[in-house]
Amino acid sequence: NDEDEDEDENEDEDEDEGEKYDSICEICHDGADDEKMLLCDDCDAGYHIYCLTPPLKKIPKGDWFCPDCCVKRAEKKRLKAKAAAPRRDGGGGKSREG
């Protein structure tokens, strides 16, 4: 039946249009070109190497962290260093006189 063949062809077209990607770039919102997609080792967000600022020429070796996680990690490191540093005021804070 010709109608059945037409329906089969339409189903194939629908699958192409609704292609699902494993990761979507947080910058351009496209999932194509997955061989140039970096996934953050902290939050798993995806970024094309050419969408980053500055763009990368190739996928880096080792761990990679997205811009948002880099900021969070730097802040966490700063707070940890601040907590570990000796206090200059002797640790007692301001005294209250009554």
Secondary structure by P-SEA (a helix, b strand, c coil): caaaaaaaaaaaaaaaaaccccccccccccccccccbbbbccccccccccccccccccccccccccaaaaaaaaaaaaaaaaaacccccccccccccc
